[in-house]
């Protein structure tokens, strides 16, 4: 049970970081 919760939290944080990176890349492309 605890491992499943930890894995879900890691996946959620990973998705957040990936989405943030995509937004940052899009903004940098707009500036260029």
C-alpha positions in Angstrom: 0.0 0.0 0.0 2.7 2.5 1.0 4.8 1.7 -2.0 1.9 2.3 -4.4 1.2 5.7 -2.8 4.9 6.7 -3.1 5.0 5.6 -6.7 1.8 7.6 -7.5 3.4 10.7 -5.9 6.6 10.3 -7.9 4.6 9.9 -11.1 2.5 13.0 -10.3 5.6 15.1 -9.6 7.2 13.8 -12.8 4.2 14.8 -14.9 4.2 18.3 -13.2 7.9 18.8 -14.0 7.5 17.6 -17.6 4.5 19.9 -18.2 6.4 22.8 -16.6 9.4 22.1 -18.9 7.1 22.0 -22.0 5.5 25.3 -21.0 9.0 26.8 -20.5 10.2 25.5 -23.9 7.1 26.9 -25.6 7.6 30.3 -24.0 11.3 30.4 -25.0 10.3 29.5 -28.6 7.8 32.4 -28.6 10.6 34.8 -27.5 12.9 33.5 -30.2 
